[in-house]
């Protein structure tokens, strides 16, 4: 009985993580840091950076801009050498 309760609690915790993750909004522009906060985008960011011959270090992961397409697919736009800024209610941008 205890194992069943433990499994139920663990399963609920896993599902709540999926429910809280959001994909990006189609047409939006996001900094890498914002994408990582929204959902599981780290691997997609690294893939996009590599595909555009960009370094894949954490600075480039976090400080690059990405466009969001249908189904939450992202596309590399540019690296923000002076920093990437969250746009509050608008698109993110390079400073």
C-alpha positions in Angstrom: 0.0 0.0 0.0 2.8 2.4 0.9 4.5 1.7 -2.5 1.3 2.5 -4.3 1.0 5.8 -2.5 4.6 6.6 -3.2 4.1 5.8 -6.9 1.0 8.0 -7.1 2.8 11.0 -5.5 5.8 10.6 -7.8 3.5 10.2 -10.9 1.6 13.3 -9.9 4.8 15.3 -9.5 6.0 14.3 -12.9 2.7 15.2 -14.6 2.6 18.6 -12.9 6.0 19.4 -14.4 4.6 18.7 -17.9 1.5 20.7 -17.2 3.5 23.8 -16.2 5.8 23.8 -19.2 4.6 26.0 -22.0 5.8 26.1 -25.6 6.6 29.4 -27.2 3.9 31.4 -29.0 3.9 31.2 -32.8 5.4 34.3 -34.3 7.1 35.3 -31.0 10.8 36.1 -30.6 12.5 34.8 -27.4 15.9 34.8 -25.7 17.3 31.4 -25.0 16.9 32.0 -21.3 13.2 32.7 -21.8 12.7 29.5 -23.8 14.4 27.4 -21.2 12.2 28.9 -18.5 9.1 28.2 -20.6 9.9 24.6 -21.4 12.4 21.9 -22.4 14.1 23.9 -25.1 17.8 23.4 -24.2 18.5 20.6 -26.7 16.6 22.4 -29.5 18.6 25.6 -28.8 21.9 23.7 -29.0 20.7 22.0 -32.3 19.8 25.4 -33.8 23.0 27.0 -32.8 25.1 24.2 -34.3 23.0 24.2 -37.5 23.9 27.9 -37.9 27.6 27.4 -37.1 27.4 29.1 -33.7 29.1 28.1 -30.5 27.0 25.9 -28.2 28.4 27.2 -24.9 25.9 28.3 -22.2 26.4 32.0 -23.0 25.3 31.4 -26.6 22.4 29.2 -25.4 21.1 31.9 -23.1 22.0 35.0 -25.0 20.7 34.2 -28.5 17.4 35.2 -30.1 15.0 32.6 -31.6 11.9 32.9 -33.6 9.0 30.6 -32.6 7.0 28.8 -35.3 4.1 26.4 -35.5 4.0 23.7 -32.8 6.7 25.5 -30.7 9.5 24.9 -33.2 12.3 27.4 -32.8 14.7 29.0 -35.4 17.9 30.8 -34.6 17.9 34.5 -35.4 21.0 36.0 -33.9 23.5 36.0 -31.0 23.2 39.0 -28.7 26.8 39.9 -27.9 25.7 42.6 -25.5 23.0 40.6 -23.9 19.5 39.4 -24.7 16.6 41.3 -23.0 13.2 40.0 -22.1 10.5 42.1 -23.7 7.9 41.8 -20.9 4.7 41.6 -22.9 6.5 42.0 -26.3 9.2 40.1 -28.1 12.6 39.7 -26.6 15.5 41.7 -28.2 19.2 42.2 -28.2 20.5 45.1 -26.0 
